[in-house]
Amino acid sequence: MNLKGINPVTLIHNLQVGIVVHNPATEILYANDKALSLLRLSHKQVMGKSAFDGMWQLLDKHRMPMAPENLPVNRVLSQGKAVSDLEVGVTDSSTGDITWLLCSAYPEFADDGTIEMVVVNFSDITLQKDQIPFRDIVEEASDVVIVTKADKIVDDGPQIVYVNKAFSQLTEYSKEEVLGKTPRILQKERTSSQTRDEIRQALSENRAISREILNYSKSGRPYWLALNIVPMKNSFGDVTYFAAIERDISTQVQKQKELTELAEKDPLTGLLNRRGFTDKASALLQNHGESGAYYIALMDMDYFKRINDNHGHDVGDAVLMQFASAMQAEFRGQDIAARFGGEEFVVLLNCSSAEVAVRVLERFRQKTESSSVAINDNLQINATVSIGCASVTAGTMSLDDALKQVDKALYEAKAQGRNRVIFAC
C-alpha cells in the first residue's frame, strides 16, 4: 500500500484510538478527535488543561477516584518509563455514566535526557467490561450485597456506597435511605458487641471475615445473617472497598434454637434438664463466678414414690409440674433452676451471702409445705421438700465438686427427718 502523500497529522487525528500529548507540567498539548469524544470534551475545553483539572474524574477499575500520582501521565513522569494496559474509568459532572478506557503512556525525551512530552493513548473497552453484566447479576441476586468504602472504620463506621434489591427487601430500607450511612444503622442492643468488635478489627486490618450476626429491619424486626466480608483492592493493591455478601438465616437459627431447647429442657416441667443446667451454670460461673457469690441447692421431694404408688403417675406428674411452677415463681431471672431427674430439682442462686441463700431456700421450703395441689374436688396432695445447699466459686472448685458437696448436704437433710434445709460446711 502506498502511503505517500498522506499527512501523518491527519492520520493521527482520525485514528479510532484516543491520543493525548502532555507537557512535563501535565498540560495538554494535543488531543485527537477520538480522545475528545471519549473524554466528552471539546478542543477548546482541553487545550492547556492539566491532568488535575476538575472537569473530569478518573476512576480505577473498582470505581474509586484515582489518586493523582496513579494517573498514567504522572506515573510516566515519576518513573521515567512507559506504562501499559491500565484500566481507567472516565466520568464528568454532566452524567453519571462511566466510559472505560484501556490506557498506555510513554515518554518522549529531549536531547538532554529530560522528558519533553508524555503521549497517552487509549481505547474504549466499555462494551467489553459490560459483556458479562456483573452489576445486573449482583443487583438481582437473592443474597444481600452491601459495598462500603474502606476508610472510616472506627467512629461512625464505613460508608455504604451500594446495596442491591435483596438488601431493601430484607431490611425495608430503600437505597436512598442508606447510601452514605453506615451498616451500624442495622444493629441494636441485642447485636453481639463481641461480633461487632471482631468485624471492626478485621476491617481495620484489611482482611476478610465471616460471622453470624443479629440485625434489625427498619420496623425493628430482628433477623439473623450469615455474613461474609471481603476486601476489594485497586490495581495498585490498595484496599478501597469492602463487599459484604449476606444471607438471611433466621429460619435456620430458629430451628437450631428449638432443637437446643428440646435437648436442654425437661418436657414435663419446662425447666432445664440436667444437661441444660450443667451447660448454663458452667458458663455463668466461668464468666462471672469470681465476681459474685453463687450457691447450689439440690432439692428432693419427700416420699414422692408414695404419691405415684397411691395415686398413679398422672397425679405424680401434676405434683411435679406444680413444684416446677413454684420454683419459677420463687427464684429470680438470674438464678438457674432445673429438674435433675425424677423428683430431684436443682437451682443455682446468686446471693450476697450464705445466710441470704439459706433464707431464700427456707422460705421456699415453707411455701411448699403450706401449699397443696388440687387434683380434683376430692383429692388435695400435700408435699414437702428436703434441700441441701453449698457455695461454689469459679477457680476454687468445679461444678461437679460443688454438686458432690450439695448431695451430701441433701443426704444429711433426709437423715435428720426431711423437710428441712442443710448448708454444707
DOZA-816310 format. One line per 5 residues: number of its first residue (from 1); for each residue x, y, z of N, C-alpha, C. Coordinates in pm, whole numbers. Example, Ala and Ser with C-alpha at 12.3 -4.5 7.8 and 13.67 -1.06 7.14 Angstrom:
2
1) 1319:-569:780:1230:-450:780:1320:-330:780 | 1285:-225:708:1367:-106:714:1290:3:787
END
This chain:
425
1) 86:-119:0:0:0:0:89:124:0 | 61:220:-87:141:342:-98:82:449:-9 | 157:488:97:110:591:191:165:728:158 | 235:739:42:295:867:4:186:971:-14 | 210:1087:43:116:1198:29:14:1208:140
6) 9:1106:231:-86:1111:343:-23:1189:457 | -93:1288:504:-46:1373:613:-54:1294:744 | 60:1271:813:57:1192:937:-28:1256:1045 | -36:1390:1049:-119:1457:1149:-266:1423:1126 | -305:1424:995:-443:1389:960:-473:1246:998
11) -374:1158:974:-391:1017:1007:-413:998:1157 | -327:1060:1238:-339:1050:1384:-470:1111:1433 | -507:1223:1368:-626:1295:1412:-752:1211:1394 | -751:1123:1294:-869:1044:1264:-862:900:1313 | -758:867:1388:-749:732:1444:-867:705:1536
16) -906:575:1544:-1012:535:1636:-955:500:1774 | -835:546:1798:-770:536:1929:-745:677:1979 | -779:703:2104:-758:836:2158:-609:864:2180 | -565:982:2141:-426:1023:2161:-426:1158:2232 | -355:1166:2343:-341:1292:2416:-192:1310:2445
21) -141:1432:2420:0:1462:2446:7:1567:2557 | 87:1535:2662:105:1626:2776:246:1680:2777 | 263:1803:2829:397:1853:2857:437:1809:2998 | 558:1833:3045:601:1787:3178:517:1842:3294 | 442:1950:3269:353:2004:3373:215:1940:3365
26) 199:1835:3282:77:1757:3256:-26:1836:3176 | 9:1957:3128:-84:2033:3046:-99:1965:2910 | -220:1968:2855:-249:1901:2729:-203:1989:2612 | -116:1930:2529:-67:1999:2409:-145:1961:2285 | -199:1840:2289:-271:1791:2170:-367:1680:2212
31) -483:1674:2146:-578:1565:2163:-648:1543:2030 | -653:1418:1983:-721:1393:1855:-873:1383:1876 | -946:1370:1766:-1092:1371:1774:-1146:1257:1861 | -1086:1139:1850:-1134:1025:1927:-1116:1049:2076 | -1003:1110:2114:-979:1141:2255:-1083:1239:2308
36) -1114:1341:2226:-1214:1439:2268:-1350:1374:2286 | -1383:1282:2195:-1511:1213:2204:-1520:1128:2331 | -1414:1054:2360:-1414:967:2476:-1414:1047:2607 | -1346:1162:2605:-1343:1247:2724:-1465:1336:2736 | -1549:1337:2630:-1673:1417:2626:-1643:1566:2638
41) -1536:1609:2573:-1495:1750:2581:-1463:1802:2442 | -1462:1935:2431:-1425:1999:2304:-1276:2032:2304 | -1224:2064:2184:-1083:2100:2172:-1051:2221:2259 | -1142:2316:2262:-1122:2439:2340:-1117:2408:2491 | -1198:2309:2532:-1204:2278:2675:-1078:2208:2726
46) -1011:2132:2641:-898:2053:2690:-762:2119:2671 | -747:2200:2568:-615:2254:2538:-561:2338:2655 | -441:2302:2697:-377:2376:2805:-418:2333:2944 | -519:2242:2955:-564:2196:3087:-470:2085:3136 | -457:2078:3269:-368:1977:3327:-447:1851:3360
51) -374:1746:3393:-439:1620:3430:-516:1632:3561 | -491:1741:3637:-558:1758:3766:-687:1838:3754 | -725:1878:3635:-842:1964:3617:-968:1893:3668 | -1055:1970:3732:-1172:1911:3794:-1289:1888:3701 | -1275:1917:3571:-1389:1900:3481:-1417:1752:3452
56) -1320:1664:3480:-1344:1522:3467:-1283:1450:3587 | -1323:1328:3602:-1269:1248:3712:-1229:1112:3657 | -1110:1069:3693:-1063:938:3651:-1079:839:3766 | -1127:720:3734:-1155:617:3834:-1070:495:3807 | -1038:421:3916:-970:294:3895:-1074:187:3863
61) -1030:63:3845:-1123:-40:3798:-1229:-77:3902 | -1211:-30:4027:-1312:-54:4130:-1402:68:4151 | -1395:161:4055:-1478:283:4058:-1438:378:4170 | -1317:365:4218:-1264:454:4322:-1189:567:4254 | -1208:694:4298:-1132:803:4238:-983:775:4237
66) -920:791:4123:-778:758:4108:-692:869:4170 | -600:830:4256:-511:927:4318:-425:994:4211 | -392:1123:4225:-314:1194:4123:-185:1122:4084 | -116:1064:4182:12:1000:4150:-4:873:4066 | -129:821:4059:-152:700:3983:-204:726:3842
71) -226:853:3806:-268:885:3670:-158:842:3572 | -196:790:3455:-95:741:3359:18:841:3332 | -19:968:3308:82:1067:3275:178:1089:3393 | 125:1090:3516:210:1113:3632:298:993:3664 | 249:874:3634:333:756:3655:453:757:3559
76) 430:800:3436:540:810:3340:640:916:3386 | 589:1032:3431:676:1140:3475:758:1101:3598 | 697:1025:3691:768:990:3813:864:872:3793 | 828:780:3703:908:660:3684:1006:673:3567 | 977:766:3476:1063:786:3361:1057:674:3259
81) 947:597:3262:933:488:3166:786:468:3133 | 760:390:3029:625:368:2981:544:281:3077 | 413:302:3076:319:215:3146:217:168:3042 | 160:50:3065:69:-2:2964:-47:-76:3027 | -155:-82:2951:-274:-162:2983:-334:-130:3120
86) -352:-2:3146:-421:40:3269:-570:59:3239 | -656:2:3323:-800:25:3309:-836:152:3384 | -896:246:3313:-930:376:3371:-1074:408:3334 | -1152:452:3433:-1288:498:3408:-1290:648:3401 | -1369:703:3308:-1379:849:3292:-1524:888:3312
91) -1546:987:3397:-1679:1042:3418:-1666:1192:3435 | -1776:1261:3425:-1774:1406:3447:-1902:1447:3516 | -1913:1575:3545:-2028:1624:3621:-2158:1622:3543 | -2150:1605:3411:-2272:1612:3329:-2350:1481:3330 | -2287:1371:3366:-2354:1241:3363:-2288:1148:3461
96) -2363:1051:3509:-2307:952:3600:-2249:833:3526 | -2262:832:3392:-2212:718:3315:-2059:716:3318 | -2004:595:3311:-1859:577:3310:-1817:522:3175 | -1718:585:3113:-1654:531:2993:-1526:463:3038 | -1512:334:3002:-1395:258:3045:-1292:256:2934
101) -1168:291:2970:-1059:301:2873:-945:208:2913 | -879:154:2812:-755:81:2833:-641:172:2789 | -561:216:2884:-463:322:2860:-319:270:2860 | -238:332:2773:-92:317:2777:-32:456:2764 | 86:475:2817:152:606:2810:303:586:2803
106) 369:673:2728:515:660:2717:577:799:2706 | 704:810:2747:771:940:2744:841:965:2611 | 849:1091:2573:935:1137:2464:1044:1222:2528 | 1172:1186:2503:1282:1252:2572:1345:1362:2486 | 1389:1469:2548:1466:1575:2482:1611:1530:2469
111) 1690:1606:2399:1831:1570:2378:1909:1560:2508 | 1868:1637:2608:1941:1635:2735:1894:1523:2828 | 1801:1437:2780:1756:1323:2858:1637:1348:2946 | 1589:1473:2948:1469:1501:3027:1345:1469:2945 | 1235:1448:3016:1110:1416:2946:1054:1545:2886
116) 1033:1543:2757:980:1660:2686:829:1652:2671 | 777:1530:2650:634:1509:2634:598:1370:2686 | 472:1355:2719:417:1223:2751:299:1198:2659 | 305:1089:2585:198:1055:2492:112:946:2556 | -16:975:2567:-110:879:2624:-206:834:2513
121) -220:704:2498:-320:654:2402:-416:561:2474 | -539:562:2430:-640:481:2499:-751:441:2402 | -809:325:2431:-920:275:2352:-1039:245:2442 | -1157:251:2386:-1282:232:2461:-1306:83:2483 | -1312:39:2610:-1340:-102:2641:-1469:-116:2721
126) -1554:-13:2716:-1678:-16:2794:-1763:-137:2760 | -1777:-167:2631:-1860:-280:2591:-1802:-412:2640 | -1668:-424:2635:-1607:-547:2682:-1629:-566:2833 | -1620:-457:2908:-1641:-469:3052:-1784:-506:3084 | -1878:-462:3001:-2018:-491:3025:-2066:-616:2952
131) -1972:-688:2889:-2011:-805:2815:-2081:-906:2906 | -2027:-924:3028:-2096:-1002:3130:-2149:-901:3232 | -2280:-887:3242:-2337:-780:3326:-2332:-812:3474 | -2209:-804:3532:-2192:-840:3671:-2279:-754:3762 | -2290:-627:3734:-2371:-539:3820:-2517:-584:3819
136) -2567:-623:3699:-2705:-671:3691:-2723:-800:3770 | -2621:-888:3761:-2628:-1014:3834:-2635:-987:3984 | -2547:-900:4033:-2545:-867:4176:-2675:-799:4217 | -2725:-710:4132:-2848:-637:4163:-2966:-731:4182 | -2971:-837:4102:-3085:-930:4106:-3059:-1052:4194
141) -2943:-1060:4257:-2908:-1178:4339:-3002:-1189:4458 | -3026:-1313:4501:-3114:-1334:4616:-3043:-1304:4748 | -2910:-1314:4750:-2833:-1276:4869:-2818:-1125:4877 | -2809:-1074:4998:-2788:-931:5019:-2643:-896:4988 | -2623:-786:4916:-2488:-737:4887:-2479:-591:4929
146) -2378:-561:5010:-2351:-423:5053:-2205:-393:5021 | -2179:-276:4963:-2042:-232:4939:-2020:-103:5017 | -1911:-100:5094:-1878:20:5171:-1738:66:5135 | -1711:192:5160:-1575:243:5146:-1487:180:5253 | -1358:175:5227:-1265:111:5320:-1214:206:5427
151) -1247:333:5417:-1199:427:5518:-1305:442:5628 | -1270:515:5733:-1360:545:5844:-1416:418:5908 | -1328:324:5940:-1370:200:6004:-1417:227:6147 | -1347:316:6217:-1383:349:6355:-1488:460:6356 | -1525:503:6475:-1626:608:6493:-1758:565:6431
156) -1806:637:6330:-1937:608:6273:-1937:487:6181 | -1820:439:6141:-1814:320:6058:-1802:351:5911 | -1777:246:5829:-1758:265:5684:-1886:310:5616 | -1870:388:5510:-1983:449:5440:-2036:357:5331 | -2167:335:5328:-2230:250:5227:-2234:323:5093
161) -2186:256:4987:-2189:316:4853:-2277:236:4757 | -2315:113:4798:-2402:32:4711:-2476:-73:4793 | -2603:-92:4762:-2681:-206:4813:-2766:-258:4697 | -2794:-389:4697:-2876:-444:4589:-3022:-453:4633 | -3107:-507:4544:-3250:-514:4572:-3280:-601:4693
166) -3205:-712:4706:-3229:-803:4818:-3209:-733:4952 | -3118:-637:4958:-3097:-560:5080:-3224:-486:5119 | -3283:-416:5024:-3404:-339:5053:-3520:-429:5091 | -3531:-545:5026:-3639:-637:5057:-3628:-691:5199 | -3505:-718:5244:-3485:-773:5377:-3494:-667:5486
171) -3430:-553:5463:-3416:-452:5569:-3527:-350:5573 | -3604:-338:5462:-3712:-239:5449:-3658:-98:5426 | -3526:-83:5413:-3467:46:5380:-3449:56:5229 | -3481:172:5171:-3453:195:5030:-3306:229:5013 | -3259:222:4889:-3119:258:4862:-3092:401:4906
176) -3185:489:4874:-3165:631:4904:-3151:656:5054 | -3215:571:5134:-3210:589:5279:-3078:546:5341 | -3002:459:5273:-2881:406:5335:-2752:449:5269 | -2758:496:5143:-2633:538:5078:-2570:653:5158 | -2443:640:5188:-2374:741:5270:-2383:713:5419
181) -2468:617:5459:-2480:581:5601:-2385:463:5630 | -2387:416:5754:-2304:304:5796:-2392:183:5821 | -2342:61:5802:-2420:-60:5832:-2464:-68:5978 | -2406:14:6063:-2444:9:6204:-2587:55:6230 | -2651:116:6131:-2792:153:6148:-2879:28:6157
186) -2824:-88:6119:-2898:-214:6122:-2880:-288:6254 | -2801:-234:6344:-2768:-304:6469:-2832:-234:6589 | -2873:-317:6687:-2934:-264:6808:-2876:-334:6930 | -2947:-320:7044:-2890:-362:7171:-2859:-511:7178 | -2935:-595:7108:-2911:-740:7117:-2806:-788:7017
191) -2760:-700:6930:-2650:-736:6840:-2524:-757:6923 | -2457:-869:6902:-2341:-904:6984:-2230:-801:6971 | -2191:-742:7084:-2081:-645:7082:-1949:-714:7047 | -1936:-841:7088:-1814:-916:7054:-1803:-935:6904 | -1915:-971:6839:-1914:-988:6693:-1882:-857:6623
196) -1940:-748:6671:-1912:-617:6611:-1764:-581:6625 | -1707:-609:6742:-1565:-578:6763:-1477:-663:6671 | -1513:-790:6655:-1435:-878:6567:-1440:-831:6422 | -1557:-786:6378:-1570:-735:6241:-1489:-607:6225 | -1499:-518:6323:-1427:-391:6315:-1276:-415:6311
201) -1229:-512:6391:-1087:-544:6393:-1040:-598:6258 | -1121:-687:6198:-1085:-743:6067:-1079:-634:5961 | -1175:-543:5961:-1176:-435:5862:-1056:-343:5880 | -1021:-315:6005:-906:-227:6029:-776:-292:5982 | -775:-426:5974:-657:-498:5926:-669:-537:5779
206) -774:-489:5713:-797:-515:5569:-800:-664:5536 | -866:-741:5620:-876:-885:5594:-1022:-930:5592 | -1046:-1043:5526:-1181:-1098:5514:-1226:-1156:5648 | -1358:-1163:5666:-1412:-1221:5789:-1551:-1276:5761 | -1585:-1387:5825:-1719:-1446:5816:-1774:-1460:5958
211) -1897:-1416:5977:-1961:-1424:6108:-2113:-1437:6091 | -2180:-1478:6198:-2325:-1470:6205:-2359:-1354:6297 | -2457:-1273:6256:-2487:-1151:6332:-2637:-1125:6333 | -2685:-1071:6443:-2825:-1033:6456:-2840:-887:6418 | -2921:-860:6315:-2950:-724:6271:-3100:-695:6285
216) -3139:-572:6253:-3278:-531:6267:-3323:-455:6143 | -3448:-480:6102:-3503:-408:5987:-3545:-268:6030 | -3592:-190:5934:-3635:-53:5962:-3749:-49:6063 | -3837:-151:6059:-3951:-155:6151:-3914:-218:6285 | -3788:-263:6300:-3744:-322:6426:-3749:-473:6431
221) -3782:-537:6320:-3789:-684:6315:-3647:-741:6317 | -3616:-832:6413:-3482:-891:6416:-3466:-1000:6311 | -3347:-1015:6257:-3318:-1123:6165:-3169:-1158:6176 | -3140:-1285:6148:-3002:-1335:6156:-2940:-1343:6018 | -2812:-1306:6009:-2739:-1309:5883:-2613:-1394:5894
226) -2587:-1472:5789:-2454:-1528:5770:-2379:-1427:5685 | -2278:-1368:5743:-2212:-1251:5685:-2071:-1287:5640 | -2039:-1253:5514:-1905:-1276:5461:-1855:-1145:5401 | -1751:-1087:5462:-1698:-958:5417:-1561:-980:5354 | -1541:-925:5236:-1412:-940:5166:-1361:-802:5126
231) -1229:-778:5137:-1171:-651:5092:-1158:-650:4940 | -1176:-534:4879:-1160:-517:4736:-1044:-422:4711 | -948:-466:4629:-828:-388:4605:-830:-325:4467 | -763:-210:4454:-746:-150:4323:-623:-210:4255 | -590:-160:4138:-481:-220:4061:-344:-200:4126
236) -337:-116:4229:-210:-92:4297:-202:-168:4429 | -301:-253:4454:-300:-335:4574:-357:-269:4696 | -414:-149:4683:-472:-80:4797:-617:-124:4816 | -655:-151:4942:-794:-185:4972:-877:-57:4969 | -973:-53:4878:-1054:67:4860:-1200:48:4902
241) -1248:-77:4898:-1386:-106:4935:-1391:-237:5013 | -1503:-256:5084:-1537:-386:5140:-1671:-428:5083 | -1679:-551:5037:-1805:-606:4989:-1855:-708:5090 | -1979:-693:5134:-2040:-786:5228:-2148:-864:5156 | -2133:-996:5153:-2235:-1084:5097:-2306:-1149:5214
246) -2436:-1131:5223:-2511:-1170:5342:-2630:-1258:5304 | -2654:-1359:5386:-2768:-1448:5364:-2854:-1453:5489 | -2985:-1441:5471:-3080:-1446:5582:-3089:-1591:5632 | -3046:-1615:5756:-3050:-1749:5814:-3142:-1753:5936 | -3239:-1663:5942:-3328:-1654:6058:-3401:-1786:6082
251) -3450:-1849:5975:-3524:-1975:5989:-3434:-2084:6046 | -3311:-2093:5994:-3218:-2194:6044:-3184:-2171:6190 | -3163:-2043:6228:-3130:-2011:6367:-3245:-2048:6460 | -3369:-2020:6417:-3486:-2052:6498:-3500:-2203:6516 | -3478:-2279:6407:-3485:-2425:6417:-3379:-2480:6510
256) -3257:-2422:6501:-3150:-2465:6589:-3182:-2433:6734 | -3244:-2318:6756:-3284:-2281:6892:-3385:-2380:6947 | -3482:-2418:6863:-3584:-2514:6905:-3522:-2649:6936 | -3427:-2693:6852:-3360:-2821:6876:-3279:-2817:7005 | -3213:-2702:7029:-3135:-2686:7151:-3224:-2692:7274
261) -3341:-2626:7264:-3434:-2627:7377:-3486:-2767:7404 | -3511:-2843:7296:-3556:-2981:7314:-3450:-3064:7384 | -3324:-3036:7349:-3214:-3113:7408:-3184:-3070:7551 | -3218:-2945:7587:-3179:-2891:7716:-3294:-2877:7815 | -3419:-2897:7770:-3533:-2874:7858:-3604:-3004:7894
266) -3656:-3006:8015:-3736:-3118:8060:-3876:-3106:7999 | -3923:-3204:7923:-4051:-3190:7853:-4172:-3181:7945 | -4164:-3236:8066:-4279:-3233:8156:-4296:-3098:8223 | -4187:-3046:8282:-4198:-2925:8363:-4162:-2796:8288 | -4090:-2808:8177:-4045:-2689:8105:-3919:-2628:8163
271) -3871:-2684:8277:-3744:-2638:8334:-3629:-2696:8251 | -3508:-2645:8274:-3390:-2706:8216:-3375:-2849:8267 | -3316:-2934:8185:-3281:-3068:8232:-3138:-3065:8285 | -3085:-3181:8320:-2950:-3187:8377:-2846:-3128:8282 | -2856:-3166:8154:-2759:-3115:8056:-2770:-2963:8042
276) -2894:-2912:8032:-2913:-2768:8017:-2861:-2692:8137 | -2885:-2747:8259:-2836:-2681:8380:-2684:-2678:8382 | -2622:-2792:8353:-2476:-2801:8356:-2412:-2702:8260 | -2467:-2693:8138:-2411:-2601:8038:-2424:-2456:8082 | -2545:-2418:8126:-2569:-2278:8160:-2500:-2238:8291
281) -2502:-2327:8388:-2437:-2296:8515:-2286:-2286:8498 | -2228:-2377:8420:-2083:-2373:8397:-2043:-2245:8326 | -2123:-2204:8224:-2093:-2081:8151:-2104:-1959:8242 | -2206:-1956:8327:-2224:-1843:8419:-2109:-1834:8518 | -2071:-1945:8574:-1962:-1945:8672:-1830:-1908:8607
286) -1809:-1953:8483:-1685:-1921:8414:-1673:-1773:8387 | -1784:-1709:8352:-1782:-1567:8314:-1796:-1473:8433 | -1868:-1518:8537:-1899:-1425:8648:-1872:-1483:8787 | -1827:-1607:8792:-1814:-1673:8922:-1719:-1607:9019 | -1616:-1542:8967:-1519:-1478:9055:-1564:-1340:9102
291) -1671:-1289:9042:-1718:-1154:9078:-1851:-1157:9152 | -1898:-1277:9191:-2025:-1286:9262:-2028:-1408:9352 | -2127:-1411:9442:-2144:-1524:9533:-2253:-1614:9478 | -2218:-1741:9455:-2314:-1836:9398:-2329:-1956:9491 | -2452:-2009:9496:-2485:-2122:9582:-2570:-2220:9504
296) -2539:-2349:9521:-2616:-2454:9454:-2704:-2523:9558 | -2831:-2539:9523:-2924:-2610:9611:-2983:-2729:9537 | -2974:-2847:9599:-3032:-2969:9544:-3156:-3001:9627 | -3270:-3023:9561:-3398:-3044:9628:-3456:-3180:9591 | -3510:-3246:9689:-3573:-3377:9666:-3710:-3376:9733
301) -3814:-3402:9655:-3949:-3405:9711:-3963:-3528:9801 | -4008:-3504:9923:-4012:-3610:10024:-4120:-3714:9992 | -4082:-3840:10000:-4175:-3953:9986:-4256:-3945:9856 | -4191:-3900:9752:-4265:-3884:9626:-4313:-4018:9570 | -4239:-4125:9595:-4278:-4256:9545:-4415:-4296:9598
306) -4449:-4253:9719:-4580:-4286:9776:-4692:-4222:9694 | -4665:-4099:9644:-4768:-4031:9564:-4794:-4111:9437 | -4687:-4154:9370:-4704:-4234:9249:-4772:-4368:9279 | -4730:-4432:9387:-4786:-4564:9421:-4932:-4555:9461 | -4969:-4449:9535:-5105:-4439:9588:-5204:-4377:9489
311) -5154:-4286:9403:-5247:-4211:9319:-5219:-4225:9169 | -5108:-4285:9132:-5076:-4303:8992:-4978:-4196:8941 | -4918:-4226:8828:-4816:-4136:8774:-4874:-4005:8720 | -5000:-4005:8676:-5061:-3880:8629:-5068:-3778:8742 | -5106:-3825:8861:-5110:-3736:8978:-4967:-3693:9015
316) -4875:-3789:9010:-4736:-3755:9039:-4683:-3649:8944 | -4718:-3661:8815:-4675:-3560:8716:-4734:-3423:8748 | -4861:-3421:8791:-4925:-3293:8826:-4853:-3227:8943 | -4811:-3307:9040:-4738:-3254:9156:-4603:-3198:9112 | -4534:-3271:9025:-4404:-3224:8975:-4418:-3093:8899
321) -4520:-3082:8815:-4541:-2959:8737:-4573:-2841:8829 | -4653:-2866:8934:-4685:-2760:9030:-4559:-2716:9104 | -4474:-2812:9139:-4349:-2779:9209:-4258:-2696:9119 | -4249:-2734:8990:-4166:-2659:8895:-4218:-2517:8877 | -4350:-2501:8872:-4409:-2366:8859:-4376:-2282:8981
326) -4378:-2346:9099:-4344:-2273:9221:-4198:-2229:9219 | -4110:-2313:9167:-3969:-2276:9155:-3952:-2156:9061 | -4021:-2159:8947:-4009:-2049:8851:-4061:-1919:8909 | -4164:-1928:8995:-4220:-1808:9058:-4131:-1755:9170 | -4064:-1845:9240:-3987:-1807:9358:-3849:-1754:9323
331) -3782:-1821:9230:-3643:-1786:9202:-3636:-1686:9087 | -3537:-1597:9095:-3530:-1481:9006:-3468:-1516:8872 | -3473:-1417:8780:-3425:-1440:8644:-3278:-1475:8637 | -3197:-1424:8731:-3053:-1453:8727:-3019:-1587:8791 | -3118:-1651:8856:-3099:-1785:8910:-3128:-1887:8800
336) -3068:-2006:8812:-3087:-2111:8711:-3150:-2231:8779 | -3275:-2261:8741:-3349:-2373:8800:-3362:-2486:8699 | -3360:-2611:8749:-3368:-2725:8658:-3424:-2847:8731 | -3476:-2939:8649:-3514:-3071:8701:-3401:-3167:8669 | -3344:-3224:8774:-3230:-3312:8754:-3273:-3452:8712
341) -3396:-3486:8742:-3446:-3619:8709:-3537:-3669:8818 | -3644:-3743:8781:-3737:-3792:8882:-3796:-3678:8962 | -3786:-3691:9097:-3838:-3587:9186:-3728:-3496:9238 | -3612:-3496:9172:-3496:-3418:9217:-3481:-3292:9132 | -3465:-3178:9198:-3452:-3048:9131:-3327:-2977:9182
346) -3280:-2879:9105:-3159:-2807:9142:-3176:-2660:9105 | -3110:-2572:9179:-3110:-2430:9146:-2975:-2370:9180 | -2924:-2284:9092:-2803:-2206:9118:-2847:-2066:9155 | -2815:-2027:9278:-2858:-1898:9331:-2744:-1797:9329 | -2778:-1674:9296:-2683:-1563:9306:-2725:-1478:9425
351) -2661:-1500:9539:-2697:-1429:9662:-2573:-1362:9721 | -2598:-1267:9806:-2487:-1190:9863:-2412:-1266:9970 | -2476:-1367:10030:-2410:-1442:10137:-2480:-1575:10155 | -2415:-1664:10232:-2475:-1794:10262:-2603:-1777:10343 | -2604:-1680:10434:-2723:-1657:10517:-2842:-1620:10429
356) -2818:-1535:10329:-2928:-1496:10239:-2976:-1616:10158 | -2882:-1698:10110:-2919:-1816:10031:-3005:-1910:10114 | -2965:-1935:10239:-3042:-2023:10326:-3180:-1964:10353 | -3188:-1833:10372:-3316:-1768:10398:-3411:-1784:10279 | -3356:-1767:10156:-3437:-1782:10035:-3489:-1926:10024
361) -3402:-2023:10050:-3440:-2164:10037:-3538:-2204:10147 | -3519:-2151:10266:-3611:-2181:10377:-3751:-2127:10346 | -3756:-2009:10289:-3887:-1952:10252:-3957:-2041:10149 | -3879:-2091:10051:-3938:-2178:9950:-3984:-2310:10013 | -3906:-2362:10104:-3946:-2487:10172:-4077:-2470:10246
366) -4092:-2358:10315:-4215:-2332:10391:-4335:-2316:10299 | -4317:-2248:10185:-4427:-2233:10090:-4469:-2368:10034 | -4369:-2454:10007:-4401:-2587:9956:-4482:-2666:10059 | -4441:-2655:10184:-4509:-2729:10291:-4653:-2683:10310 | -4676:-2553:10295:-4810:-2498:10321:-4900:-2501:10198
371) -4847:-2542:10085:-4926:-2545:9962:-4977:-2686:9936 | -5079:-2695:9854:-5131:-2826:9813:-5164:-2821:9665 | -5168:-2937:9603:-5201:-2949:9462:-5341:-3008:9452 | -5432:-2932:9392:-5570:-2979:9378:-5580:-3067:9255 | -5595:-3199:9276:-5607:-3293:9166:-5751:-3294:9115
376) -5846:-3299:9206:-5989:-3288:9176:-6059:-3242:9302 | -6191:-3242:9298:-6267:-3191:9414:-6244:-3275:9539 | -6206:-3400:9519:-6192:-3490:9632:-6048:-3520:9670 | -5953:-3464:9595:-5814:-3500:9621:-5723:-3378:9623 | -5660:-3354:9736:-5558:-3250:9753:-5428:-3318:9795
381) -5322:-3289:9725:-5193:-3350:9755:-5103:-3248:9821 | -5053:-3284:9938:-4953:-3201:10006:-4817:-3269:9998 | -4713:-3187:9978:-4578:-3244:9967:-4481:-3152:10040 | -4372:-3210:10085:-4264:-3133:10145:-4136:-3159:10066 | -4032:-3080:10095:-3908:-3093:10020:-3788:-3083:10113
386) -3690:-3168:10088:-3562:-3161:10158:-3461:-3092:10067 | -3377:-3003:10127:-3287:-2920:10046:-3147:-2923:10105 | -3049:-2949:10017:-2908:-2935:10055:-2848:-2821:9976 | -2760:-2745:10039:-2705:-2626:9974:-2555:-2617:10000 | -2482:-2562:9901:-2338:-2541:9916:-2297:-2421:9832
391) -2189:-2356:9871:-2138:-2243:9794:-2047:-2295:9683 | -2034:-2217:9577:-1945:-2254:9467:-1883:-2127:9410 | -1752:-2129:9390:-1679:-2015:9334:-1588:-2064:9224 | -1599:-2002:9107:-1513:-2043:8995:-1367:-2027:9033 | -1287:-2126:8995:-1144:-2120:9024:-1107:-2195:9150
396) -1205:-2216:9240:-1175:-2290:9364:-1231:-2431:9361 | -1340:-2452:9285:-1396:-2586:9272:-1475:-2595:9143 | -1488:-2715:9090:-1567:-2735:8968:-1713:-2748:9005 | -1798:-2739:8905:-1941:-2756:8929:-1969:-2897:8981 | -1899:-2996:8928:-1916:-3134:8974:-1880:-3148:9122
401) -1771:-3084:9163:-1730:-3090:9304:-1835:-3026:9394 | -1891:-2913:9346:-1995:-2846:9425:-2119:-2933:9437 | -2155:-3003:9329:-2271:-3091:9332:-2250:-3208:9427 | -2127:-3257:9437:-2098:-3364:9532:-2117:-3316:9675 | -2072:-3192:9702:-2090:-3136:9836:-2237:-3119:9869
406) -2311:-3067:9772:-2452:-3038:9798:-2531:-3168:9810 | -2487:-3273:9742:-2554:-3402:9754:-2538:-3457:9895 | -2422:-3436:9955:-2401:-3478:10094:-2492:-3399:10189 | -2507:-3269:10160:-2595:-3186:10244:-2740:-3232:10232 | -2781:-3269:10111:-2917:-3320:10091:-2937:-3451:10167
411) -2838:-3538:10161:-2846:-3665:10235:-2863:-3639:10384 | -2789:-3537:10433:-2798:-3503:10575:-2937:-3449:10611 | -2997:-3371:10519:-3132:-3319:10542:-3232:-3433:10553 | -3217:-3535:10470:-3306:-3650:10477:-3282:-3731:10605 | -3155:-3745:10642:-3120:-3823:10761:-3174:-3757:10888
416) -3188:-3623:10887:-3237:-3552:11005:-3390:-3544:11009 | -3457:-3612:10919:-3604:-3616:10925:-3674:-3552:10807 | -3600:-3507:10706:-3656:-3447:10583:-3723:-3311:10613 | -3774:-3249:10505:-3846:-3122:10515:-3763:-3017:10588 | -3641:-2998:10544:-3550:-2902:10606:-3441:-2860:10508
421) -3368:-2753:10539:-3256:-2703:10459:-3128:-2723:10537 | -3029:-2788:10472:-2898:-2808:10533:-2793:-2746:10442 | -2707:-2660:10503:-2598:-2595:10427:-2471:-2672:10451 | -2402:-2709:10347:-2278:-2784:10359:-2168:-2697:10417 | -2103:-2741:10520:-1997:-2663:10585:-1863:-2694:10521
END
